[in-house]
Every structure is written in structure tokens, then in C-alpha cells.
Amino acid sequence: MAKTPFLADLHSRFGLSRSQVVEVAARATGRDVERIERVARGYDNEVYRVRLAGALVVYVRIRRHGEGTLEQEAWAMGLARTGGVPVPDILAVDLACDAADGHPVMVVAAAPGQQLEEAIARASDPERAELLSGVGEVLARLHSIDMPGVWRPGDNGQWPDPGGVRRGFAAERRGEHDQLMAAGMSLAEVDQVMTLLEVSPDPPLAGFVLCHGDVSSEHVFVDSRRQVTGLIDWGMWHGGSRTGELAYVANTFGWEDLQPILQGYGYSRAREGDDMQRQLATTLVVQLIGHIAHHVVIGDTDGAASNVATVRQALHVLGSTNAN
């Protein structure tokens, strides 16, 4: 169950045996395992959907790559839960690392309901708007949670200096000039993208809030009443900005679906005009520099092309709003 051929190939290079997955799931739940299904969707985690006796479904997530720890992820999920954000129940963290080849493990209960992308596929236009507005409401709750710093704390528990994070981010993005060219962007496009580093509101220097980091229709679950019942996969959580998260949402949902999300979030176009659109487009372009470079480096040409197309759309949005 891989979303792209590239991900199928990536996940084919590693994997626990069935007996190891059974051991992890059984120890976390105390139940017999009936069925195991591999979910090859992301870049950082090895994931299995496990059906247990009694029709209980859990997910076993083994951290293969990426920054941060599963303990930090669980902490962030706990903060979100206290803020009224529906998150999956965590059944175990760092369970049986030896069975997972020394990699950290998290076992979480399945979110109730169905994935938003499935619900949207069958929804009428009014129902679609209602579903997306609900996503905005949940994000507003999430972003009401203040964070003590930007990004994530280090091993010593200290949060990084915001100014240093911003300078380091900009320097790293400028160093990815050649990867943008390799992805098919013109020199004029690359120059325009690089100038936006100076004016982007993200990474923020103050006003940090809890961000999920990977909000998509795959990671949102809804019930039959079109209410959000779960926000899953918190591996990219961080302390960031509202603009940064909403720009990512513009990428994963598209500009058209972003509008009802913003309405649910509390944004009023009549009150705030096009300023929000410009901020989101600027932030999105800056975010995607690193995404494009990463896809170029790992050889994911489809991923790079998709992100380049999104950058061009955001640049068009900037041109349209600046002309008004």
C-alpha cells in the first residue's frame, strides 16, 4: 500500500519480520494479532496497520529516519489533546526496541471514523465546505497552544535561538540554489524565490505555537456527522507559526480548498484583504525550497516536479495579489 513507486522502492529496503511486528503489537495491547498490513506512505517511519482480536486496530510505527524522538512526539500529542485537538491514544512508546532492530517504536490506536480524503471524494459541494471548515476549526484550537520556543528542544532540553534558526534556515535554503535549477526551475524563478527568504514571516522570531507539521487529508479523520475525530501522524510536530502551518496546508489541500479551511480557522477575507494570501504564498515558496532540494537529492523526480508546480502556483498568487 504505497502511494508512489518511489515510496514502494524506498520501503522495500527495510522492514521488520511479521513475527517482530506481532511481538510489538501483542506486548503493547495484550491481544492476539489477526492481520498485518504494511503502510508505505511516508519517508521517516515504517508503519503497520495491525488488526487484533476483538476488532481492535492499532498502528505500529518504527522510526527509521528524521529528527526528534518519539517521546517528544508523544509529549506534543499530549499538549494537543489538552487543547481540545482529537489525537489517537498512545498505547506504547519505545516498546521492544531490540525487536525493532534498535529503532524506537510507537503503538497508537486507530482514529475513529474515516480519512478525510475518502469523505471528501463522496461529499457534495456544501458537505465538502463543511468538512474543510472543520479542519480549520481544529487548527485554530491547535494554534491556541503557546510553545516555549521555535522548532524542537535539543537533547539538553533547551530550545534553539530563534534568530539562529532563521539565519540557519535562510543559509541552508540559499545553498540549495543548484537543486532548484536541477528540478527544472528557471534562473529568474530561482532568483525570485531566493529574494522571498528575506521577507517571509517564517521561521518566526516570536509568538510560537504548537504546529502539527504535516496536515493533509490523509492525516485527518472525520465521522458521519462530518466532525473531525482525529489528527494523526505527529512526526513533524514543532513550535512554529500559524502562517507556516497554514502555508503547508495550502500546499497539501490546494488554494481552492484552503478558503473554507481559513473560514473555519476564523480568517475573514473582507477584514484582512489579500494580506493573508500574500503571507501564505510567500511562506509556502520558502518552505518548498528545501522540499524540492530533498527530492532532487534522493532521486524522487515526481516529488520534485510536484513541488515545483506548487511553487509556480504560489508565485502566480503573489503576482495576482500584488497587482490588486
C-alpha positions in Angstrom: 0.0 0.0 0.0 2.5 2.6 -1.2 1.4 5.9 -2.6 4.1 6.2 -5.3 6.6 3.8 -6.9 9.4 5.8 -5.3 8.0 5.1 -1.8 7.4 1.5 -2.7 11.1 1.1 -3.6 12.2 3.1 -0.5 10.3 1.0 1.9 11.4 -2.3 0.2 14.9 -1.6 1.5 13.9 -2.2 5.2 11.3 -3.9 7.2 10.6 -5.9 10.3 9.6 -9.5 10.0 6.0 -10.4 10.7 7.0 -12.1 14.0 8.6 -8.9 15.2 5.6 -6.8 14.4 3.4 -9.3 16.2 5.6 -9.2 19.2 5.5 -5.4 19.4 1.7 -5.2 18.9 0.9 -8.0 21.3 3.1 -6.6 24.1 1.5 -3.2 23.7 -2.1 -4.4 23.8 -2.1 -7.9 25.3 -4.2 -9.2 22.4 -3.6 -11.7 19.7 -2.8 -10.4 16.2 -5.1 -11.4 13.4 -3.9 -9.4 10.4 -0.9 -7.1 9.5 -0.8 -4.7 6.6 2.2 -2.5 5.7 1.5 1.2 5.0 4.3 2.6 2.9 3.4 6.3 2.8 6.0 8.5 4.5 9.8 9.0 4.3 10.7 8.6 8.0 8.6 5.8 9.6 8.0 2.2 8.9 4.3 1.7 9.6 2.0 -1.3 10.0 -1.8 -1.5 10.4 -2.5 -4.3 12.8 -5.9 -5.9 13.4 -6.2 -7.5 16.8 -8.6 -9.9 18.4 -11.8 -8.1 19.3 -11.7 -6.0 16.1 -9.2 -3.5 17.7 -7.0 -1.8 15.1 -3.6 -0.2 16.1 -0.7 1.2 14.2 2.9 0.2 14.8 5.3 2.9 13.9 9.1 2.3 13.7 11.2 5.4 13.4 13.8 4.9 10.7 14.8 8.4 9.8 14.1 12.0 10.8 14.7 14.4 13.7 13.3 14.4 17.2 12.3 11.5 19.4 9.0 9.6 19.8 8.9 10.7 23.4 8.9 14.3 22.2 6.2 13.4 19.7 4.1 11.9 22.5 4.6 15.0 24.6 3.4 17.2 21.7 0.3 15.0 21.2 -0.5 15.3 24.9 -0.4 19.1 24.6 -2.7 19.0 21.6 -5.1 16.7 23.5 -5.3 19.2 26.4 -6.1 21.9 23.9 -9.1 20.1 22.5 -7.5 18.6 19.4 -8.5 15.0 18.8 -5.4 12.8 18.7 -5.0 9.0 18.7 -4.5 7.2 22.0 -0.8 6.2 22.6 -0.5 2.6 23.8 3.3 2.4 23.9 6.4 4.3 23.2 9.9 2.8 22.7 8.5 -0.6 23.2 10.7 -3.6 22.5 13.4 -1.7 20.7 15.5 -4.8 20.3 12.7 -6.4 18.3 12.7 -3.4 16.0 16.5 -3.6 15.2 17.2 -0.9 17.8 14.8 1.6 16.3 12.3 3.4 18.5 8.7 2.2 18.3 5.3 3.8 19.0 2.0 2.0 19.0 -1.2 4.1 18.7 -4.8 3.2 18.4 -6.6 3.8 15.1 -8.5 7.1 14.9 -12.3 6.7 14.7 -14.2 7.4 11.5 -12.6 7.6 8.1 -9.9 9.5 6.4 -10.9 13.0 5.2 -9.8 12.2 1.6 -12.3 9.4 1.5 -15.1 11.5 2.9 -14.4 14.4 0.5 -14.5 12.1 -2.5 -18.2 11.3 -1.8 -19.2 14.7 -0.5 -21.4 17.3 -2.2 -20.0 20.8 -2.5 -21.7 22.1 0.7 -20.6 18.9 2.6 -17.0 19.4 1.3 -17.0 23.0 2.6 -18.3 21.8 6.0 -15.6 19.2 6.2 -12.9 21.6 5.3 -14.2 24.3 7.7 -13.9 21.7 10.5 -10.2 21.2 9.7 -9.8 25.0 10.1 -11.6 24.9 13.5 -9.3 22.2 14.8 -6.2 24.0 13.5 -7.4 27.1 15.4 -7.5 25.1 18.6 -4.1 23.7 17.9 -2.6 27.1 17.3 -4.1 28.4 20.6 -1.4 26.4 22.4 1.7 28.5 23.0 5.1 27.0 22.8 8.3 27.9 24.7 10.4 28.1 21.6 10.8 27.5 17.9 11.3 24.1 16.3 12.1 21.5 18.9 14.3 21.3 22.1 17.7 19.6 21.9 18.9 16.7 23.9 19.6 19.1 26.8 16.0 20.3 26.8 16.9 23.7 25.6 15.1 25.3 22.7 17.2 26.8 19.9 17.7 30.6 19.5 15.0 31.9 17.1 17.4 34.3 15.4 19.9 31.5 14.8 17.2 29.2 13.5 16.0 31.8 11.0 19.6 32.7 9.8 20.5 29.0 9.5 17.3 28.2 7.6 18.0 31.0 5.1 21.6 30.0 4.7 20.6 26.4 4.0 17.9 27.4 1.5 20.4 29.6 -0.4 22.7 26.7 -0.6 20.1 24.7 -2.5 20.1 27.0 -5.5 21.6 24.3 -7.8 19.0 21.7 -6.7 16.2 24.1 -7.7 17.8 24.5 -11.1 18.2 20.8 -11.4 14.5 20.4 -10.7 13.7 22.5 -13.8 13.2 26.0 -12.4 14.5 28.9 -14.5 17.2 31.2 -13.2 14.6 34.0 -13.0 12.3 31.8 -10.9 15.1 30.8 -8.6 16.2 34.4 -8.1 12.7 35.4 -7.3 12.3 32.5 -4.8 15.6 33.4 -3.0 14.5 37.1 -2.6 11.4 35.9 -0.7 13.7 34.5 2.1 14.2 38.0 3.4 10.5 38.8 3.7 9.0 35.5 4.7 7.2 35.6 8.1 8.5 32.1 8.7 10.6 30.8 10.6 9.2 33.1 13.3 11.2 35.1 15.8 8.4 35.2 18.4 4.8 34.1 19.0 5.5 30.4 18.7 2.5 28.0 18.7 2.2 24.2 18.5 2.2 23.0 14.9 1.4 19.5 13.6 3.7 20.0 10.6 2.0 17.6 8.2 -1.7 18.4 8.0 -3.2 16.6 4.9 -6.4 14.9 4.0 -4.7 11.6 4.8 -3.9 12.6 8.4 -7.4 14.0 9.3 -10.2 11.6 10.3 -13.9 12.5 10.3 -17.2 10.9 11.4 -20.5 10.5 9.7 -21.6 14.0 11.1 -18.6 15.5 9.3 -16.8 16.3 12.6 -13.1 15.9 12.9 -12.3 12.8 15.1 -8.6 12.5 14.7 -5.4 14.3 13.6 -2.8 11.6 13.2 0.9 11.2 12.4 2.7 13.8 14.6 6.2 13.0 13.5 6.7 16.6 12.1 5.4 18.5 15.1 7.2 21.6 16.1 7.0 25.1 17.7 6.3 27.4 14.8 3.9 30.0 13.4 0.3 30.0 12.3 1.3 31.3 8.9 3.9 28.5 8.5 1.3 25.7 9.2 -1.4 27.3 7.1 1.1 27.7 4.2 1.8 23.9 4.4 -2.0 23.3 4.4 -2.2 25.4 1.2 0.3 23.0 -0.3 -1.4 19.8 0.8 -5.1 20.8 0.1 -4.6 23.4 -2.7 -5.6 27.0 -2.8 -9.3 26.4 -3.6 -9.8 24.1 -0.6 -7.8 26.4 1.6 -10.5 29.0 1.5 -13.1 27.1 3.6 -10.3 25.9 5.9 -9.4 29.6 6.5 -13.0 30.4 7.2 -13.2 27.7 9.8 -10.0 29.0 11.2 -11.5 32.4 11.7 -10.0 34.3 8.8 -12.1 36.9 7.2 -11.1 38.0 3.7 -13.3 41.0 3.9 -11.5 42.1 7.1 -7.9 41.1 6.2 -8.0 41.5 2.5 -5.3 39.8 0.4 -2.5 40.2 3.0 -3.0 36.7 4.3 -2.9 35.3 0.8 0.5 37.0 0.2 1.9 35.9 3.5 0.9 32.3 2.9 2.2 32.3 -0.7 5.5 33.8 0.4 5.9 31.3 3.2 4.9 28.3 1.0 7.5 29.2 -1.6 10.2 29.4 1.0 9.1 26.1 2.7 9.3 24.3 -0.6 12.9 25.2 -1.5 14.1 22.5 1.0 11.4 20.1 -0.2 12.5 20.4 -3.8 16.2 20.0 -2.9 15.4 16.9 -0.8 13.5 15.3 -3.6 16.3 16.1 -6.1 19.0 14.6 -3.8 17.1 11.3 -3.1 16.1 11.0 -6.8 12.4 11.4 -6.4 11.7 13.3 -9.7 7.9 13.1 -9.4 8.1 14.7 -5.9 10.4 17.4 -7.1 8.2 18.2 -10.1 5.1 18.4 -8.0 6.7 20.8 -5.6 8.0 23.0 -8.4 4.4 23.2 -9.8 3.2 24.3 -6.4 5.9 27.0 -6.2 4.9 28.4 -9.6 1.3 28.5 -8.5 2.3 30.4 -5.3 4.4 32.8 -7.4 1.3 33.4 -9.5 -0.8 34.1 -6.4 1.8 36.6 -5.3 1.7 38.3 -8.7 -2.1 38.5 -8.6 -2.4 39.9 -5.1 0.4 42.4 -5.7 -1.3 43.7 -8.8 -4.6 44.4 -6.9 
